Amino acid sequence: MSLQASIDQDIKTAMLAKNEAGLRGLRAIKSALLVAKTEKGASQNIDEAAELKVLQKLVKQRKESAAIYQEQNRPDLYQIEAEEIAVIEAYLPKSLDKEEVEAVIRSLIAQSGASGMQDMGKIMGLATKELAGQADGKLISELVKQLLNQ
C-alpha cells in the first residue's frame, strides 16, 4: 500500500475514533504530500525517497516549533507539536542510534579512503544517501566532522 493510500485510510480511522491529535498529524502529512506532488517540475507520483524527505521536513519543523514553545513556557502549544511529531514519526523508518550511524560512517570512510576534512563533501554525500530516512542530517554532519578530524 502506498503512503498516500495508507494516510487516507488512517485519516478515516482517526475520524471515526475522534482522535484529534492523530487527525492533525495525518492531515499535515497529506497536505505536505499534495504540495510535493503539485510543485512545479514534480511528476504526478512522488517516489518513496521524496516521501521520506517530506516526512522528515515535517518532523524537523515541529521539533523546532516545540523547542520554541518550550523556551517560551507554552506547554499547551508544545503538547500539540509533540503529538504531531509522534504521529508523523510512525510513518518514518526506524531511526538509527548514534553508535549505529557512527559505524556506517566509519565504514564509508574506510571504503572511500577519505583521509581528512578535504573529503568531507564526498563522505557527506555518501552518508546522506546511505542513511536517508534513518538519521538526522545534523547528526551525520557532526559525526563526519568528528571522524575525519581524528
Number of C-alpha atoms within 10 A of each C-alpha: 6 8 16 14 11 11 19 14 11 16 20 12 14 17 12 9 11 11 12 12 18 22 21 18 23 21 16 17 24 17 12 16 19 15 13 19 18 13 10 8 8 11 11 11 12 14 12 11 12 14 21 18 14 17 23 22 13 19 22 14 13 20 17 12 16 21 15 14 17 15 11 10 11 13 13 10 14 20 15 15 23 17 16 23 23 14 19 20 16 10 17 16 12 11 15 14 11 13 10 12 21 19 11 15 24 17 12 19 23 11 9 12 11 15 14 13 16 10 16 19 12 14 24 20 10 16 23 17 11 15 17 17 20 17 21 17 15 9 13 21 17 11 19 24 16 12 17 18 11 8
